[in-house]
Amino acid sequence: MNWITILGFAAAVLTTISFFPQLIKTIKTKQTKDISIGMYILITIGILLWLVYGLLRTDYPVIIANAAAFIITFTIFIFKIIYK
C-alpha cells in the first residue's frame, strides 16, 4: 500500500466518522427539527454518486468511505422523516 492510498483511507475515515455525532444525537434524542432535509437529500445523493464513481474506478478508499457514509446519512435522512 503506497502513501497515496494511505492518505485516501485517512481522508475516508475522517470524513465518514464526521457523521457519527449527528447520528448518535438523533438516535438518543429522537429530535431532528434542526436538521435540514434539503442538505441531507443533497449530501446523500452526492455520497451515492461518489460511491458509484469509486465502483467504476475500483478505488477502494472511495468505495469504502462512501458506502459507510451513505448508510449513515441515509439513516439520518430516514430519521428526519420518521421524527418529524
N, C-alpha and C positions, 0 to 999 in steps of 0.2 A: 504494500500500500504506500503510495507516494504522498508527499506533503500536501499536494493539491486535494487529493481525496480526503485526507485527514481534515483539512480546512473545511471542505464541503460538509463532512459529517459534524464537525464542531458547530458550524453555522446552522445546520439542520436541527441539531439537538436544542440549541438555544432558542431558535425561533419557534420550534414546536412546543417546548415546555412553557413558553410565554403565555400560552392559552390556559394552562392549568389553574392559575389563581382565579380566573373568571369562572371556569367550570366548577371548581370547588366551592366558590362563593354561591354560585347559582344552585348547586345541589343542597348546600347547607340551609340557605335562606329561602329557597323557592321564590325568589324575588328577581324579576327581570325587567322591571319598568324603566330602569336607567340604561338598558342595553338597546342600541339602535338596531332595529331589524334590517334596515337598509344596509348598514355596514356589514352585518353578518351574512346577508344574502350575497353581497359583493365579495367578501373575503372567502366564503365557502366556494363560490363559483371559481374565483381566482385560484384557490388551492387545488380544486379539482382539475383545472386546466394545467397547472404545474405538474400534477400527478400524471396526467396523460402525456405531457411533454417528456417527463422523466421516463415513462414507459417506452415511448417511441425512441428515445435516445439511449435506453438501457443505462441510465445514470442513477446508480443505487442511492447516493445521498439524497437526490431529489425525490426519488420514488418513496423511500422510507419516511423521510420528513413529511412529505405531503400526504401520504397515506395516513400517517398518525394525526397530522394537523386536520385533515379532512374529517376524520372520525370525531375529534374534539370539537371543531367548530360546528359541524353538523349537529352534534349532540346539544350544544348550547343553543343553536338555532331552533331545534325541536323544543327545548325547554322554554324558549321565548314564546313559542306558540302555545304550549301547554299552560304556562304560568301567567297568561295574560293578566 
